[in-house]
């Protein structure tokens, strides 16, 4: 992984759990992380025609799975992980598709529409992680999808102002109308009462999904359990950070501490996910 990707990774929650894993698992997850970050960068910040670049990357990804060869160094770095665990191509292609969708779709009419986007942008990550631990279980996959959708949602609620500046509004349009929020409110230095109420509402909706998915921890064993508990605990810590803002994510940064996340990881491992998803 390049120094730039490692620096980006160090700012995210899941390395709290990664550091406890054996080298072989860390290497696999670093390779997956490098792939996901590269796709995001192509979709969010690449100079030039981002659609064309994403499509070329997707074609290169297809060659990797078809022939074992690829041009992009991140894809070449992913090859040992794919081969060691027999990973399926579909979740990787879905992550590229999510970024292609980002180029054309900047608003979602309903919460269901937004969840549909998360099936492309978030759920595949959990499926890949389970695959890295050689776990192929329909019930656990369904729980993973709930966790990953919740993680994507709380990230959106953390980044309301940043996304607005980038021309994207992930708060569902019908929820904006129901709470009397105009998109111009997202440009203010602090949240209106209506916007704060909407963010609290969306936070609790995401927290509910996270709680529904948290029992995945009980269904896992060994290092897989440690890793996934890290993801779930990171989500719970973010929910707690969002709650501390009382919905005013324009004036206050909803950033969980690594110490708080680690505390939740340990609690989840001790209770098997029965506690920790709802701070």
N, C-alpha and C positions, 0 to 999 in steps of 0.2 A: 504494500500500500504506500502511496506517495506521502511525503511529509504533510502536504496540504490536507489530504483526506484524513490523516491521523489527527491533525489539529482540529478539524471539524468534528470528528468523532468524540474527541475528549470533552466537547461541550455538551454532549447529549447524555441522557440518563442511563441508557442501558449498559455502558461500560462499567457501572458500579457492580453489576453481576458478572460481566465478562472477565474482570480481573481475577475472579475466583476460579475460573475454568482452567482445565488443563490446556496445554499449548495447542494440541490438535484441534480442539473445539474452538479456541480463540482464533486460530488461523482460518478455519472455515468461516466463522462469523465475520472476521475482518474482510474476507473476500466478498461475502454477500453485502456487507456494508459498503464496500468500495463500489460495487455494481450499482446499488441503489442511489448512492450519492452522485455517481457519474450521470445516471439517467436524470436525476433532478437538476443537475447543473446544465445539462444539455437543454432541458425544458425551461429553465428559469433564467439562465444568465449567459448562455452561449451567444457569441457574436454571429451575425449572419442569419441564414434561414434555419431556424430551429426545427421546423417540421422536417426538412430534408435531412438534417443531421440526426434526428431521432430515428427516421426511417432507415438511414444507412446503418446506424447502430443496431437497429432491430434485425436488419438483414445479416449483419455480422454475427449477432446472437444466434440467428437461425443456422448459420454455417458452423458455429461452435457445436451446437447440438447434433448437426447432421454429419459433420466430418471430424470434429474434435479440434479444428483449427479456427483461428480468428485473427483479425488484424489489430483490434484494440488491445492494448496491454492489460486493461482491467479484465477483459473477457478471457485473455490468456491466463491471467492469474486465478480466474474462477474455475478453470478447467479441472484442476485436481479435486476440488470440492464436488463438482458435478459427477465426476467419474467415481469418486470414493463412495458416494451415497446414492448414485443412480437418480439424481434429481430430475424432475420433470421440467420441460421447457415452459409450460403454460404460465406459471406464476411470474416468471421473468418477463415474458412477453406482455403480460398484463400490466406490469409496472411501466413499461415503455408506452403502452396504450394510454395509461392514465396521464402521462405527460403530453402525449399527443392531444388528448382531450383538453388539457389545460390551455393549449394554444388557441382553442376556438370557444370554449365554454368558460365563462367567468362568473356566472350566477347559477344558482339552483333554486327552482321554484318551490320545492317542498323538501321536508326532512327526508322523505323516502328517496327523492332524487339524489340528495347528498349522500345518503347511505349507499346508493348504487355506485356513486363515484368512489366511495371508500372501498368497495369490493375490488376496484382496480388499483387504487393507490395505496391501500393499507393491508387488506386481508392477505394478499400474496406474500407479504413479508413473513407473517406468522406461519404460513404453510411451508415456506422455504426453511424457516428455522426448525420446524418439526422435522422436515426432511433431513436436515443436517444431523439430527439426532436419531435418524432412521425410525421415525414414528409415523405410522400410517394407520390412523384410526379415525373413522368418520365422526364419532362423538367429540373427540378431542379437537378435531379440525373445526367443527362447528363452534366450539367454545373459543378456540383461537380467533376465529373470525370476529366474534363479539368483542374480544379484548382489543384486537387491532383496529376495528372501527372506532371503538371508544378512544383509543390513543390518538387516532387521526383527528377526531372531533375536538378533543381537548387541546391539541396543538393548534387547530384553527381558532379556538376561542382565546388562546394565548396571543395569537398573532393577528387579531382583528385589524388593528391599525396598520401593521406592516402589509398585510394582504390588500387593504384598501389602497395604500399608496402604490401597490403594484397593479392596481386595476381589477382586483378580485374581491368579491364579497361572498363568503361561504355561509354566512347567516342566511337561512332559507328565506326567500322572498315573502312567502305567505306568513311566516313568523314575524318578519319585520312589520308587515301591515297589521297583523293582529295585536302587536304591542305598541303600535303608533310610532314606529321608528322610521325616520327617513335616512337614506344612505348618507346624506350630508352630515348627519349626527356623528358619523364615524370619523369625520375630519376635525372634530372638536378636541381641545386639550384634555377634557374629562367627559365622562359619560353622562348623558342625561338620565333622569330617573327611569325613563322608558327603556333606554338602551341597557342600563344596568340590570333592570328586571329581565330583559330578554337574555342577557348573558347568563344570569343566574339560572334561568329556565333551561337554557341549552346545556349548561354545566351539569345540572342534575339529570338531564336526559342521558348525557354521556356517562355519568357516574352509575346510572342504572344499568347500562349496557356492560360497563366494566364489572360490576358486581355479578351480573349474570354469567360472565365469562370466567370469573375468578376461580371457580371450582376446577378449571383445567389443572391447577397446581396439584390438587389431590390425585389426579389421574396420571401424573408423571412421576418418574423416579430418577434418582441419580443426578447427573449434571444437567439433564434436560429440565428437571424440576427447578434447580438453582437458576438457570438461565431465564426460564419463562416467569418465575417468580420475580425476577428483576424487572421484566417488562411490566407486569401487572402492578408491582409496587411503584414503579416510575409513574404509571398512570394515576395511581391513587395519590401520590405526592403532588402531582400536577393539579388534580381535582382540589386538593386541600389548598394549594396556592391560589387557584382561581377563586375559591370561596373566601379567602382572606381579602381579596380585592373588593368583595361585596358587589361584583359585577362591573366595577369601573376598571376595565382593562386598558383604557386609554391613558389614565393618569398613573396607574400602578402596574408594575411588571409582575406577572404571575409566574414566578420562577421557583421551582422547588429546590431545596438544598440537597446536595449529595448525601449529607449525613442523615437527613430525614428519609431519603429514599432507602438508604441502607437499613435504617431501623425498620422500615416497612418490609423490606426483603426478609429480614430475620423473623419478623412476626408472621409473615406468610408461610415461611418454611416450617415454622413451629405449629401453625394451625391448619396448614394445607389449604389456604385460601378462604377459610371460613371467616377470617377477619382480615382487614387491611385494605379491601377494595373500597370500602366506604369510610373515609377518614372521620 
